[in-house]
Amino acid sequence: MTAPRVTVYTRSDCGLCEKAEAEVARICADVGAGWTTVDIDADPELRAEYGDRVPVIEVDGREHGFWRVEEGRLRAALA
């Protein structure tokens, strides 16, 4: 199995994170790309790096965006 192409950095009780996860799940299912989530509060270094700037979406290991999913841009990055 190949590594997920999309990573969503999230935290618990984050409404924007829940929305982003749902959108990423739908888009990745449409295009056949794998994705995963990482809870930043489980890692002090990630918590320090991202702070309140979650959700953060990475594609292929590079930051793609934060706070909201731009569907057209994400689909283009995964094409």
HELIX and SHEET records of a PDB file:
HELIX    1   1 GLY A   15  VAL A   31  1                                  17    
HELIX    2   2 ILE A   40  ALA A   42  5                                   3    
HELIX    3   3 PRO A   44  TYR A   50  1                                   7    
HELIX    4   4 GLU A   71  LEU A   78  1                                   8    
SHEET    1   A 4 TRP A  35  ASP A  39  0                                        
SHEET    2   A 4 VAL A   6  THR A  10  1                                        
SHEET    3   A 4 VAL A  56  VAL A  59 -1                                        
SHEET    4   A 4 ARG A  62  PHE A  66 -1                                        
END                                                                             
